[in-house]
Amino acid sequence: MKIYTKTGDKGFTSLIGGTRVPKHHIRIESYGTVDELNSYIGLIRDQDIAQHDIDILKEIQDRLFTIGSSLAADPERSKMVIPDLDMADVELLEHEMDEMNKILPELKHFILPGGSNAVSFCHLARCVCRRAERLTVQLAADSPVDEKVTIYLNRLSDYLFTLARKVGYEHKIPENKWIPRV
């Protein structure tokens, strides 16, 4: 199988179901941003972090492929069976955040990103996740999108923020608190 097909050379691509759309279409932006997020999560997994977190991040990457498949399908023409996201996936993120928060100091300030590569990569992924969520919400305004997708992306950005705090805490990196100038 060749990687290149030349079918996108004129600025169009196909959705699952065969519909051709411009590469700047909001659906393409949505699943492209989810793909970008998945790459950042891979970068986090490559850092010096706890094995449990690496394992959870691998699960998240799998769910992001599920989300990407859902977003890449034409909801009116696709007949392909696509993996499903369910609320247990959201609940896993919530459970992981609850567990992390048991060891973290109470959050009393906004936190500026930074402190180490691992912490910074978590914050980059969090920002990309928020963008993916915004694009998906925009797509949902005009086209059917499983509401669990936007819920999952919303919760995932919170998870990534909490993971950034946990990674810093475990590596004894002080949080970079934002103290506004007044």
KAGIPE-V639772 format. One record per pair of residues at least 4 apart in sequence whose C-alpha atoms are under 7 Angstrom apart, sorted by sequence separation. I is the first residue (numbers start at 1). GAP is how many residues later the second one is. D is the distance in whole Angstrom. If there is no record, write none. Layout:
BEGIN
I,GAP,D ; I,GAP,D
END
This chain:
BEGIN
8,4,5 ; 14,4,5 ; 15,4,5 ; 21,4,6 ; 24,4,6 ; 25,4,6 ; 26,4,6 ; 27,4,6 ; 28,4,6 ; 29,4,6 ; 30,4,6 ; 31,4,6 ; 32,4,6 ; 33,4,6 ; 34,4,6 ; 35,4,6 ; 36,4,7 ; 37,4,6 ; 38,4,6 ; 39,4,6 ; 40,4,6 ; 41,4,6 ; 42,4,6 ; 43,4,7 ; 49,4,7 ; 50,4,6 ; 51,4,6 ; 52,4,6 ; 53,4,6 ; 54,4,6 ; 55,4,7 ; 56,4,6 ; 57,4,6 ; 58,4,6 ; 59,4,6 ; 60,4,6 ; 61,4,6 ; 62,4,6 ; 63,4,6 ; 64,4,6 ; 65,4,6 ; 66,4,6 ; 67,4,6 ; 68,4,6 ; 69,4,6 ; 74,4,5 ; 85,4,7 ; 87,4,6 ; 88,4,6 ; 89,4,7 ; 90,4,6 ; 91,4,6 ; 92,4,6 ; 93,4,6 ; 94,4,6 ; 95,4,6 ; 96,4,6 ; 97,4,6 ; 98,4,7 ; 100,4,6 ; 115,4,6 ; 116,4,6 ; 117,4,6 ; 118,4,6 ; 119,4,6 ; 120,4,6 ; 121,4,6 ; 122,4,6 ; 123,4,6 ; 124,4,6 ; 125,4,6 ; 126,4,6 ; 127,4,6 ; 128,4,6 ; 129,4,6 ; 130,4,6 ; 131,4,6 ; 132,4,6 ; 133,4,6 ; 134,4,6 ; 135,4,6 ; 136,4,6 ; 137,4,6 ; 139,4,6 ; 140,4,6 ; 147,4,6 ; 148,4,6 ; 149,4,6 ; 150,4,6 ; 151,4,6 ; 152,4,6 ; 153,4,6 ; 154,4,7 ; 155,4,6 ; 156,4,6 ; 157,4,6 ; 158,4,6 ; 159,4,6 ; 160,4,6 ; 161,4,7 ; 162,4,6 ; 163,4,6 ; 164,4,6 ; 165,4,6 ; 166,4,6 ; 167,4,6 ; 168,4,6 ; 169,4,6 ; 8,5,5 ; 14,5,5 ; 15,5,6 ; 23,5,6 ; 24,5,6 ; 73,5,6 ; 114,5,6 ; 115,5,7 ; 140,5,5 ; 168,5,5 ; 14,6,4 ; 114,6,5 ; 168,6,7 ; 13,7,5 ; 14,7,6 ; 113,7,6 ; 12,8,6 ; 13,8,6 ; 12,9,5 ; 13,9,6 ; 45,9,5 ; 12,10,4 ; 13,10,6 ; 113,10,6 ; 11,11,6 ; 12,11,5 ; 11,12,6 ; 45,12,7 ; 70,12,7 ; 69,13,7 ; 137,13,7 ; 136,14,7 ; 41,16,7 ; 66,17,6 ; 133,17,6 ; 66,18,7 ; 66,19,7 ; 133,20,6 ; 133,21,6 ; 38,23,6 ; 129,24,6 ; 38,26,7 ; 130,27,6 ; 129,28,6 ; 34,30,7 ; 126,31,5 ; 34,34,6 ; 126,34,5 ; 126,35,6 ; 31,37,5 ; 123,37,7 ; 122,38,6 ; 123,38,6 ; 122,39,7 ; 31,40,6 ; 31,41,6 ; 122,41,7 ; 123,41,7 ; 122,42,5 ; 27,44,6 ; 27,45,7 ; 119,45,5 ; 119,48,6 ; 119,49,6 ; 19,55,7 ; 16,56,6 ; 17,56,6 ; 15,57,5 ; 16,57,4 ; 17,57,6 ; 15,58,5 ; 16,58,6 ; 115,58,6 ; 15,59,6 ; 17,60,5 ; 17,61,4 ; 87,61,7 ; 16,62,6 ; 17,62,7 ; 86,62,7 ; 90,62,5 ; 93,62,7 ; 97,62,6 ; 104,62,7 ; 85,63,7 ; 93,63,7 ; 111,64,7 ; 112,64,5 ; 90,65,7 ; 97,65,6 ; 111,65,6 ; 112,65,6 ; 93,66,6 ; 100,66,7 ; 111,66,5 ; 112,66,6 ; 110,67,6 ; 111,67,6 ; 109,68,6 ; 110,68,5 ; 75,69,7 ; 109,69,6 ; 47,71,6 ; 44,74,6 ; 44,77,6 ; 44,78,7 ; 40,81,7 ; 67,82,6 ; 41,84,6 ; 40,85,6 ; 37,88,6 ; 37,91,6 ; 37,92,6 ; 34,98,6 ; 33,99,5 ; 30,102,6 ; 30,105,5 ; 30,106,6 ; 26,109,7 ; 27,112,6 ; 26,113,6 ; 49,118,7
END
